[in-house]
Amino acid sequence: MDGGVKIELDSFLIRTARHVKDYTGGINQYCDMSQLQSMIDKLLS
């Protein structure tokens, strides 16, 4: 696919943001199912 679209059914995109009203400025992180819980825990801590 073109246009910057990425489709991966075995991975998750975790996007962080600088501010609750502005979702720019964060970073993109990808993980698979085995890493998902630890990534969520990391974001919430």
Backbone as XML, in Angstrom:
<?xml version="1.0"?>
<chain id="A" units="angstrom">
  <residue number="1" name="MET">
    <atom name="N" x="0.827" y="-1.183" z="0.000"/>
    <atom name="CA" x="0.000" y="0.000" z="0.000"/>
    <atom name="C" x="0.873" y="1.248" z="0.000"/>
  </residue>
  <residue number="2" name="ASP">
    <atom name="N" x="0.401" y="2.280" z="-0.568"/>
    <atom name="CA" x="1.119" y="3.552" z="-0.625"/>
    <atom name="C" x="0.470" y="4.570" z="0.303"/>
  </residue>
  <residue number="3" name="GLY">
    <atom name="N" x="1.041" y="5.743" z="0.354"/>
    <atom name="CA" x="0.441" y="6.828" z="1.123"/>
    <atom name="C" x="0.699" y="6.764" z="2.615"/>
  </residue>
  <residue number="4" name="GLY">
    <atom name="N" x="1.727" y="6.039" z="3.056"/>
    <atom name="CA" x="2.055" y="5.985" z="4.465"/>
    <atom name="C" x="1.166" y="5.066" z="5.286"/>
  </residue>
  <residue number="5" name="VAL">
    <atom name="N" x="0.379" y="4.240" z="4.640"/>
    <atom name="CA" x="-0.506" y="3.318" z="5.355"/>
    <atom name="C" x="0.272" y="2.054" z="5.681"/>
  </residue>
  <residue number="6" name="LYS">
    <atom name="N" x="0.191" y="1.632" z="6.915"/>
    <atom name="CA" x="0.879" y="0.421" z="7.352"/>
    <atom name="C" x="-0.149" y="-0.507" z="7.977"/>
  </residue>
  <residue number="7" name="ILE">
    <atom name="N" x="-0.277" y="-1.690" z="7.439"/>
    <atom name="CA" x="-1.217" y="-2.670" z="7.976"/>
    <atom name="C" x="-0.431" y="-3.894" z="8.416"/>
  </residue>
  <residue number="8" name="GLU">
    <atom name="N" x="-0.507" y="-4.182" z="9.689"/>
    <atom name="CA" x="0.100" y="-5.382" z="10.251"/>
    <atom name="C" x="-0.889" y="-5.942" z="11.254"/>
  </residue>
  <residue number="9" name="LEU">
    <atom name="N" x="-1.399" y="-7.092" z="10.974"/>
    <atom name="CA" x="-2.431" y="-7.663" z="11.832"/>
    <atom name="C" x="-1.864" y="-8.313" z="13.086"/>
  </residue>
  <residue number="10" name="ASP">
    <atom name="N" x="-0.553" y="-8.500" z="13.138"/>
    <atom name="CA" x="0.040" y="-9.136" z="14.309"/>
    <atom name="C" x="0.773" y="-8.147" z="15.212"/>
  </residue>
  <residue number="11" name="SER">
    <atom name="N" x="0.542" y="-6.848" z="15.011"/>
    <atom name="CA" x="1.208" y="-5.862" z="15.860"/>
    <atom name="C" x="0.252" y="-4.734" z="16.227"/>
  </residue>
  <residue number="12" name="PHE">
    <atom name="N" x="0.634" y="-3.984" z="17.256"/>
    <atom name="CA" x="-0.173" y="-2.881" z="17.758"/>
    <atom name="C" x="0.640" y="-1.599" z="17.679"/>
  </residue>
  <residue number="13" name="LEU">
    <atom name="N" x="-0.031" y="-0.508" z="17.374"/>
    <atom name="CA" x="0.591" y="0.811" z="17.390"/>
    <atom name="C" x="0.202" y="1.496" z="18.684"/>
  </residue>
  <residue number="14" name="ILE">
    <atom name="N" x="1.192" y="1.945" z="19.423"/>
    <atom name="CA" x="0.956" y="2.707" z="20.642"/>
    <atom name="C" x="1.475" y="4.107" z="20.384"/>
  </residue>
  <residue number="15" name="ARG">
    <atom name="N" x="0.597" y="5.077" z="20.437"/>
    <atom name="CA" x="0.925" y="6.464" z="20.106"/>
    <atom name="C" x="0.835" y="7.309" z="21.362"/>
  </residue>
  <residue number="16" name="THR">
    <atom name="N" x="1.882" y="8.023" z="21.666"/>
    <atom name="CA" x="1.863" y="8.937" z="22.800"/>
    <atom name="C" x="1.684" y="10.360" z="22.293"/>
  </residue>
  <residue number="17" name="ALA">
    <atom name="N" x="1.265" y="11.238" z="23.175"/>
    <atom name="CA" x="1.000" y="12.629" z="22.796"/>
    <atom name="C" x="1.571" y="13.562" z="23.852"/>
  </residue>
  <residue number="18" name="ARG">
    <atom name="N" x="1.838" y="14.768" z="23.443"/>
    <atom name="CA" x="2.342" y="15.776" z="24.381"/>
    <atom name="C" x="1.267" y="16.277" z="25.324"/>
  </residue>
  <residue number="19" name="HIS">
    <atom name="N" x="0.049" y="16.400" z="24.813"/>
    <atom name="CA" x="-1.010" y="17.042" z="25.579"/>
    <atom name="C" x="-2.331" y="16.377" z="25.241"/>
  </residue>
  <residue number="20" name="VAL">
    <atom name="N" x="-3.261" y="16.383" z="26.167"/>
    <atom name="CA" x="-4.553" y="15.746" z="25.968"/>
    <atom name="C" x="-5.362" y="16.403" z="24.848"/>
  </residue>
  <residue number="21" name="LYS">
    <atom name="N" x="-5.143" y="17.683" z="24.596"/>
    <atom name="CA" x="-5.887" y="18.380" z="23.546"/>
    <atom name="C" x="-5.156" y="18.398" z="22.208"/>
  </residue>
  <residue number="22" name="ASP">
    <atom name="N" x="-3.895" y="18.011" z="22.200"/>
    <atom name="CA" x="-3.100" y="18.057" z="20.977"/>
    <atom name="C" x="-2.325" y="16.749" z="20.859"/>
  </residue>
  <residue number="23" name="TYR">
    <atom name="N" x="-2.730" y="15.927" z="19.942"/>
    <atom name="CA" x="-2.128" y="14.603" z="19.823"/>
    <atom name="C" x="-0.885" y="14.582" z="18.946"/>
  </residue>
  <residue number="24" name="THR">
    <atom name="N" x="-0.285" y="15.740" z="18.695"/>
    <atom name="CA" x="0.965" y="15.773" z="17.950"/>
    <atom name="C" x="2.135" y="15.732" z="18.920"/>
  </residue>
  <residue number="25" name="GLY">
    <atom name="N" x="3.297" y="15.452" z="18.400"/>
    <atom name="CA" x="4.503" y="15.526" z="19.206"/>
    <atom name="C" x="4.854" y="14.268" z="19.960"/>
  </residue>
  <residue number="26" name="GLY">
    <atom name="N" x="4.030" y="13.267" z="19.886"/>
    <atom name="CA" x="4.345" y="12.024" z="20.560"/>
    <atom name="C" x="5.181" y="11.124" z="19.682"/>
  </residue>
  <residue number="27" name="ILE">
    <atom name="N" x="5.404" y="9.930" z="20.163"/>
    <atom name="CA" x="6.174" y="8.966" z="19.386"/>
    <atom name="C" x="5.321" y="7.752" z="19.079"/>
  </residue>
  <residue number="28" name="ASN">
    <atom name="N" x="5.658" y="7.084" z="18.007"/>
    <atom name="CA" x="4.994" y="5.845" z="17.639"/>
    <atom name="C" x="5.840" y="4.675" z="18.114"/>
  </residue>
  <residue number="29" name="GLN">
    <atom name="N" x="5.190" y="3.719" z="18.740"/>
    <atom name="CA" x="5.865" y="2.498" z="19.157"/>
    <atom name="C" x="5.012" y="1.331" z="18.706"/>
  </residue>
  <residue number="30" name="TYR">
    <atom name="N" x="5.646" y="0.309" z="18.207"/>
    <atom name="CA" x="4.946" y="-0.886" z="17.775"/>
    <atom name="C" x="5.334" y="-2.034" z="18.681"/>
  </residue>
  <residue number="31" name="CYS">
    <atom name="N" x="4.396" y="-2.905" z="18.950"/>
    <atom name="CA" x="4.698" y="-4.100" z="19.725"/>
    <atom name="C" x="3.802" y="-5.233" z="19.250"/>
  </residue>
  <residue number="32" name="ASP">
    <atom name="N" x="4.191" y="-6.443" z="19.592"/>
    <atom name="CA" x="3.353" y="-7.583" z="19.249"/>
    <atom name="C" x="2.540" y="-7.985" z="20.479"/>
  </residue>
  <residue number="33" name="MET">
    <atom name="N" x="1.731" y="-8.994" z="20.333"/>
    <atom name="CA" x="0.817" y="-9.405" z="21.405"/>
    <atom name="C" x="1.569" y="-9.760" z="22.690"/>
  </residue>
  <residue number="34" name="SER">
    <atom name="N" x="2.720" y="-10.384" z="22.573"/>
    <atom name="CA" x="3.457" y="-10.781" z="23.775"/>
    <atom name="C" x="4.004" y="-9.581" z="24.548"/>
  </residue>
  <residue number="35" name="GLN">
    <atom name="N" x="4.177" y="-8.441" z="23.900"/>
    <atom name="CA" x="4.705" y="-7.241" z="24.550"/>
    <atom name="C" x="3.620" y="-6.248" z="24.950"/>
  </residue>
  <residue number="36" name="LEU">
    <atom name="N" x="2.394" y="-6.480" z="24.546"/>
    <atom name="CA" x="1.336" y="-5.490" z="24.729"/>
    <atom name="C" x="1.111" y="-5.122" z="26.192"/>
  </residue>
  <residue number="37" name="GLN">
    <atom name="N" x="1.008" y="-6.095" z="27.077"/>
    <atom name="CA" x="0.743" y="-5.802" z="28.487"/>
    <atom name="C" x="1.856" y="-4.971" z="29.105"/>
  </residue>
  <residue number="38" name="SER">
    <atom name="N" x="3.100" y="-5.308" z="28.828"/>
    <atom name="CA" x="4.203" y="-4.535" z="29.406"/>
    <atom name="C" x="4.250" y="-3.115" z="28.846"/>
  </residue>
  <residue number="39" name="MET">
    <atom name="N" x="3.886" y="-2.927" z="27.577"/>
    <atom name="CA" x="3.838" y="-1.584" z="27.000"/>
    <atom name="C" x="2.727" y="-0.752" z="27.648"/>
  </residue>
  <residue number="40" name="ILE">
    <atom name="N" x="1.576" y="-1.359" z="27.890"/>
    <atom name="CA" x="0.475" y="-0.655" z="28.557"/>
    <atom name="C" x="0.878" y="-0.286" z="29.978"/>
  </residue>
  <residue number="41" name="ASP">
    <atom name="N" x="1.483" y="-1.224" z="30.690"/>
    <atom name="CA" x="1.949" y="-0.948" z="32.055"/>
    <atom name="C" x="2.951" y="0.199" z="32.072"/>
  </residue>
  <residue number="42" name="LYS">
    <atom name="N" x="3.848" y="0.217" z="31.107"/>
    <atom name="CA" x="4.864" y="1.269" z="31.011"/>
    <atom name="C" x="4.219" y="2.633" z="30.785"/>
  </residue>
  <residue number="43" name="LEU">
    <atom name="N" x="3.200" y="2.690" z="29.933"/>
    <atom name="CA" x="2.521" y="3.953" z="29.667"/>
    <atom name="C" x="1.751" y="4.467" z="30.877"/>
  </residue>
  <residue number="44" name="LEU">
    <atom name="N" x="1.206" y="3.563" z="31.667"/>
    <atom name="CA" x="0.379" y="3.957" z="32.802"/>
    <atom name="C" x="1.178" y="4.240" z="34.072"/>
  </residue>
  <residue number="45" name="SER">
    <atom name="N" x="2.457" y="3.952" z="34.051"/>
    <atom name="CA" x="3.265" y="4.176" z="35.268"/>
    <atom name="C" x="3.929" y="5.527" z="35.275"/>
  </residue>
</chain>
